[in-house]
Amino acid sequence: MPGTAPAPAAAPIPWRYLVSEPLDGADNMAWDQALMARARRTGEAVLRVYAWRRPTLSLGRNQTARGAYDVDRAADLGVDIVRRPTGGRALLHHREVTYSVTAPEAFDATLRGAYDRINALLLAALRSLGVPAQLSGPRTRTPTPGLAPCFDEPAAGEIVVNGRKLVGSAQWRHDGALLQHGSILLHDDQGLIDRLLSTPRAVVTPPAATLARVLGDAPSFASVARALVDALRAEYPAAAPLDAGADGALRDDAVRAGDEFRREDWTWKR
């Protein structure tokens, strides 16, 4: 209608960042899920960077895994097992840096759009470390669900170096918020996943790309975390640290979610 003022632009989403101490698998997943609830409550996005207290096999939300892994062997090898809130295939968290982004869905209306925007931050951080990372091109087929590890082969749009996957990521959207988290490998421990299978696979997992292999030596967790935070602040200059200890609702949500992620009927639900 003539004379009607244009609708105001949506307000930018505030960003915060959090570098966490190493936690066990259930608590790491619980904090990511609690931050997702915080995104719904506050309208803020958070970049979290973290590590794992013990080597941990994480299973995708909908991955069929019951009976597929030898739990006793995993215990003997010192490997914990947890099921993620996100989808995808199994991966081993050990010598790596894990990131998560939680945000209201207003961050981007589509899964692909949010995935691409988060990947742009990851690429900026990796390139600042001297890593010639790029996005994988279109694939002739999509990797199928199954017992092949997450880093077995890249899907279209994933971050690779020389064609091998360097960052494995997965995204979940629920009730107006999104969670995307993933692993940046410092060293390649993914072959251990095959040793945890109850029945060996007929093929051997090929080596993944790692920062150690690409750079000649693995950077420290702190230097990768700093690169990720610097990339966030370059894109969103108002991004500020998150004082997780001062947020009682966040801590309470994390405790409740931790209990859920420790339940055997969640880990082995299928």
Secondary structure, DSSP 8 states (H G I E B T S, - for coil): -TT-----------EEEEE---B-HHHHHHHHHHHHHHHHHH--EEEEEE-BSS-EEEE-TT---TTTB-HHHHHHTT-EEEE-SS-S--EEESSEEEEEEEEEGGG-SSHHHHHHHHHHHHHHHHHHTT---EE----SS---SSSS-GGGS--TT-EEETTEE-EEEEEEEETTEEEEEEEEESS--TTHHHHTBSS--SS-------HHHHHSS---HHHHHHHHHHHHHHHSTT-EE--GGG-HHHHHHHHHHHHHHT-HHHHT--
